[in-house]
């Protein structure tokens, strides 16, 4: 006997934000949801590390597209800002170069234009405003037809836009690389370098990523938010919401295999011998884990190994005093040879000699007291690294050379940081590979290289009925809000499929509204 959607048994494998979002929406509609997380806490890549008794966000540190979370919580009968208090950042990031040049970007576009004018001249300020307009048009064109679609195709885009598609393709700008397009937007090479950095938000190279990704600049311009209790508070808030809706969360639950019987999903087997019968399974992990057979041979056809891996990273979570540089929450310290940096990462599969460095100073930001001079503060320091797929783990010599080069380059840019081994946790690509099976240490799924990249990502559905995908490795892409939207897509598809195969005449998407209207629900 087929079950109605309301009585469905759904198992979500993986407690990242994609899995949490899918679980919340399905539980809201009455499904019996069990979420299994192999780690000690939910959050996935959104994780905290305790150093010297202090928690440090050691994964994603930038929260954008707040409307995604407002709408998700609203559809589940709650308010995001009440569950996860956040403050809007006035300074988006402070950027620095080794010659002493510095530039802040602000939430206020006019203020950013003024800062760019002081930095590079009035012509550069005008170029920036024109670039903002172009990025906004790109985002507007792809928002509904791509970001909020189940899995975009050329046919689907044509059906959505009709003949307007051909005129709109100039806004998408998918045939030029980011680097090429930015060279047309900006005469100052430092501004070209700065905005090219957004390619790394998807683990990609600006020399290979399509200019479409310039829309990320618009997304940040719309707002960067600082959760009061750190980024992990987003995952904790989603877990609490799920449990209020009747869902069960089990951490430390290692999934051994996904059982497939009669051509469809039947159950999930947990280490220790437990079998959880399931009408649907949402896998919130790297699709490569399925393809590699890490969840059983039966589920392997549902996975995909990417032809190329996105970037990994070497990170340092540290409590250390700083001097010489006025840190803000987000800081970027640029290398002096951008082409060489990405040539090393993607072509030579090695750590650049002089990497660009991201520093998140987590005791700084709006509403926080000033950090006293010389006081130890929480820092998350990151440099990009190649995934271990195809090259193997980094050698001890490579790791130590990278660490020396990283903190030496920070000093050349004006920031003195003296981390100690006792107050530092270093995370390497091999550690990320262990934390996220099937990823080879890549943090963003496949890179966004070439105009077809966005059309080639896996969608929520798989070749195995009842098995669905969510997470940053599938559509609509990497990053906290995108991974969250992937969970919404998965929940929508689970519900539609369960409704179509049940005796129930109720055919709706979770929350009684299409996920394509999620922004409308959030903004009214």
N, C-alpha and C positions, 0 to 999 in steps of 0.2 A: 504493500500500500504506500502510495506516495504521500509525502508530508506537505502540509501547507507551509509557506514561508515562515509564519509565526512560530511553528513548532520545529523548525529546522535546527539541526545540530551543526554548528560551525566551529571549526578549530582554526585558530590563527597561529601560525608558526613564526615567531619573531616579534619582539616587543619594541621595534623602532616606531617612529611616528606614523609610518604608513600602516603598519599592523594595528596600532592603537586606534587610528582614525577609522579603519574598516571595522574593527571590533565594536567601537562605540556606536556607529551608525546601524550596524546589524542588531546589536543588543537593544537599541532604541526601538526597533521594530518588532521585538519580541523573540528573536532567535536565541537559542541557548548557546552562548558564546564562551569558549575557553581559549584563553591566550597563553601560549607556552613560550617562555623566554629562557634560553640556555644560560644567560648570565645571571648575576646576583640582583640586577635591577633592570627595569625597563629603560628604554631610551635609545638603544642601538648605538649608532655613531654619536649621538647626543649624550656624552658621558662626562662624569666628573671624576677627577682623581684627587685624593686627599694627600696633601703635602704639608708636613710640619703641622698637622692638625687642622689645616684649612682647605676647603674644597675649591678646586680650580676647574672651570669648564675646559675640557680638553678634547673637544670635537668642534661642531659648529658653534660659532660665537656671534653670528649676525642673524637677527630675526627680522625678516622683511615680509611683505605681503600679509600684513596682519589680518586683512579681511578673510583670509582662508580660515584662520582660527576663530575669529568672531562668528563666522557662519557655521562652522562645525559645532561649536558649543551651543549656538542658538538653536540649531536643528535638534540638539539633544536636550533642550530645555534648560540651558544654563548660560551664564555670561562669562566669556573668556577673561575680561578684565577683572572680574571678581575672583576668579579661581587662580589666575596668574597675573598678579600686579606687574605692570610694565611702565617704563618711562620712555618717552620719545627722545632719541639722541639729537642734540642740536648740531654737534660736529659728527659728520659721517665717518671721517677718517683724517688723520694727519699723515702726509706723505713727505718723505725726506730722501735726499740724494747725498752722495759723499762729498760734493763740493759745497755743502752747507745750505743748499736751496731747500725750502720747505713750503708746502702748500696744504691748506685745510680745505676740504669740501664740507658744505653745510646742508642741513635739511632745507634751508631757505635758498632757493635757486638764485635769487638776485644777490644774496650775500656771497654765494660761491662765485658768481660772475665778477663781483667786485674783487674778490680775493685773487681770481685768475688774472684780472686786469692788472693788479699790483704785481703779480708774479711774472707775467709774460707780456703785458701790454694790452691796450684796449682792443686791438684786433683779435687777440686770443680770447678776450671776454665775449666778443661777438660770435666767434667761432664756437665757443662753448654753448651759448644760448641756441644757436642753430643746431648744434649736435643734440641738445636736449629735445628740441622739437622733433628731430628725425627719430630719436630713440622712442619718444612717446608714440609716434605714428606706427613704428614697427610693433610696439607692444599692443596697441589698440587693434592692429590688423590680425595678430595671431592669438589674441586672448581667447576668444570664443571658439574659433575654428581649430586651434591647436591645443592650447593649454587646457581648455575645458572640454576637450573631446575625449572619447574613449581611446582611440588610436588613430591618428590622422593618416589619411592617404591622399594622393593627388586627386582621386575621384571624389573623395569626401570634401576636400577643399573646394573643388569646382562646384559641387552640389551646394555647399554652404554659401559661397560668394557669387556663383554664377559668373557672368562675364566680367564682374568687378574684380575677379581674381587676377586677371591679366594686368589691369592697371595697378592693383595693390601689390603686385610682386616687386615693384620698385621700392616699396616701403620695407618689404621683407629683406631685400638685399642679400640673398642667399648665395650668390655666385662669386662675390668677392670675399676675400678673407677679412677678418677683423683688422688685421694690421694694414692691409691695403686701404680699406675704407677709412680708417682713422688717419692715415696719411693725407687723405683728401680733406678731412674735417679740420685737422690741426696743423698749423705750420711749426709750432714749437715741439721738438722731439720728446720733451719730457711729458707733455700732455698726451701725446700719442702713446707713450709707454704707460702712463698712469691708467688710461681707460682700456688699454689692451690687457691690463691685469685681470679684468673681469672674466676673461676666458678661463682662468684657473678656478673660478667658482664652479665650473663644470668639469674640472680636471683636464682641461684642454689647452692647446697651444693657440695663441692669437694668430700665428702664421698659417694655421690649418683650419681653425674654426671659422664658420661663416659670419659675415658681418651682422647677421640677424641677432647674434648674441650681444650686440651693443644695447639691446633692450634692457639688459641687466642694470645698466646705468640709470635708466628710468625707474626701474623697480626700487633701487636704493634711494633715488631722489624722492620717491613717494613716502619713504619713512623707514628708519632703522630703529628697532625697539630693544630696550634693555630690560629683561626680566629681573625683578628685584632679587630673586633667589638664584639667579643664574639660569642658563638655558635649560638645564635639567628640569626646572620647574614646569616647563611646557609638557614634558613627558609625564611628570608626576601628576599634573593637573588632568591630563587625559586618562591616566590610569584610575584616578579617583572617580572621574566621571563614568568610566566604564563599569566600575564596581557598583556605583550607585544605580546604574541601569540593569544590574543583575548579572553582568559578565564576571567570569572567574579569571584571575590572573595568577599564573604559577611560574615563579622565577626558579632558576636552577633546574629547569626541566629540559633535559637533553633529548631531542627528537632523533630516534634511530632510523625510522623510515616512514614514508607515506605509503599506505597500502592501496593498491589499485586492484579492483576485482570487477569482472564483467565489463571491462572497458571504461570504468569510471572510478573516482575516488571512493574509498570505503571506510578508511580509518587512519589514525595516526598512532604509531607505536613509540612509546616513551621509554627511555632507559630504565631498566628495572623490571620490564616485562608488561607494563600497563598498555592496554589497547583502548583507544578512544574512538568509538564509532563516529563517523562524520558524514553529513550530507554534502558538505562543502568544506574545502580547506583553502585558506588564504596563506600563501607563502610569502612572508615579508623578509626576504634575504636576497643575496646575490643569485641571479638565475644560473650562474655557473655552478653553484653548489648542486643544483638539480642535474645539470648536464654531466657533472662529474660522478654522479651516482651516490653522492654523500647522503641522500635521503632515500636510497633504495633504487634498484634497477627499474621498478615499475614507474617511478615518477621521472626518470631521466629524460624521456622524450619531451617533457614540458620545458626543459631548460635550454639555454643558449649560451655558448661560449663566444664572447665578443672577439671580432677579428683583431682588435687592438685594445689595450688596457688604458684607462685614464690614469691620471697621476696618483701617486701615493704621497707620503710626507715623512719627514723626520720632525718630531716635536719635542719640546722641552716644557714640562709643567714645573714651574719653580717658584719658590719664595725667596726673593733676593732684593737687596737694595739697588737703586739705580741712581745715576747722576749724569748731568751734562745735557739732558734733552727733556723738554717739557712734554711728557707723554700725555696722550688722551686715551680713551678706551681702545680705539682701533688705530694702529699705526702700520705703515708700509714703508720699508727701507729698500730702495731700488738698487739693483745691480747696475753696473756701468756698461754692460754689453748684453742687451736683451736677446738678439739673435743667437748669440753663443749659449745663453742660458737654456733656451728651448731646443737648440740643436743637441745639447748635452742630454736633456731630459728625454726627448722622444727619438732622436736619431741614434745617439751613441749609448743611450740607456745608462747614464751615469749622473752623479751629482755634479751640478755646475761648480766651477772653481769659485765663482762669486755669485751666490744665489741672492735673489730677492727674498726679503725676510718680512714676515708678518708678526707683529707683537700685539697681543691683547692684554692690556693693563686692567685687570679686573677690579681693582680698588679705585678706579677713576671713572668719571662719567657724571652725568647730570644727577644732582641730588645727593652725591657722595661727598664727604668731607675731604679736604686736601690731604694728600699723603705727605707726612712730615719728611723733611730732608733726611736722607740716610736711613729711613725706616724700611724694613723688608716689605715688599709688596708682592701680590700674586700676579705672575706673568705666564702667559702661554705663548711660546715662541715656535714658529713653524716655517720650514722651508720645504719646497716641493722636491719630490724624489720620484724616480721611476718605480713602477710596480715590479715585483720580483718575477713575474711571468716572463720567461724567455732569457732572463739574465741571472737568476738565482739571488740569494740574499747578499746584502752589502758585506764587504769584508770589514774586520775591525779597523784596518788602516783607513778605509774609505770613511767610516763613521767618525773616527777621531779627526781626520782631516776636515770633514764637513763641519764638525762642531767648532774647531778652531777658526775656520774661515767665517762661520756665521757670526760669532761674537767679536771677531776682529773687524768684520765689516760694519757691525753695529757701532763699534767705537769710531770707525772712520766717518760714520754718519752722525756722530755726536752723542750716541747713547752708550753709557758704560753700564754693563750688567756683569756681575761676578757671581754666577751660580755656583753652588757647592754640591757635591755629590749627595750629601746628607739631605739636602732640601730640594732635590731635583729628581723628577721621573722622566726618563727619555723613552720615547716610543718610536719604533722603527717600522719600515714596511713589512718585515717578517712578523712583527707583533700584530699589525693590522690584518695580515693574512690569517693569523691564528684567531683573532677576535671575530673575523667575518669570513667564514669558510666559503671557498669557491671564488673569492675576490682576487687572490694573488696579491693582496695588499692594496689594490686599486680602491679609491675611496668614492668614486663617482659613477660606477658602472662603465659603459663604453664612453670614450671621449666624443665630444660634439665636433667632429671633423668632417667637412664637406657638407654640401647643401642637403644631401639625403639623410644625414645622421638623425635628424628628428623624426624621419619617417621610418627608420629602421629599428628603433627601440621596441622591445617587446611590450605588448599591451597587457591588460588585466587577464584576458582569457588565454588559455593554453590549449594544446592539442588533446589534453585529457579532461573530459567533462568532470566538473566539480572541483577542479584545481585552478586556482587563480593566483596572480602575482601582484605584489605591491612593493614599494621601496624605491630608492634612488636609482636603481639599475634598470627601471622600466619607465614607460611613459607616465607623466610628462617630463621627467628628468631628475637630475640631482639637486640637492639643497633641501632644507627643512620644509618650506612651504610646498615645493613640488612633490616631495615624497609623501607629504600629508595628502595632497590631492590625489596621488596614486592610490592611496587607501580609500578615498571617496569613490574613485573609479571602480575599484575592486568590489566595494560594497554594493554599488549600483548594479554591477553586472551579476553578482551573486543573487541579489534580490530579483532581478529580472528573470534570471534563469530558473530560480526556484519557483517563482510565480507561474512561469510558462509551463512547468512540468507538474504543477500541483492541481488539485481539484478546486483550489480557491479561484474565484473570479477576480480577486483583487490583484491588479497588476500595477504596482507603483514602485517608485524608487525610494530608498530610505529617507525618512523624514517627510515623505509626501511631496517632495519636490525634486525636480531633476537636478543632478549635480552641476549641470551646465549653467544653472541659475544661482549657483552658490554665492556669487558676488552680489547679485540683486538682493538675496536674502539678508546679506550682511549689511548692506548700505541703505536698504529701504527704498 
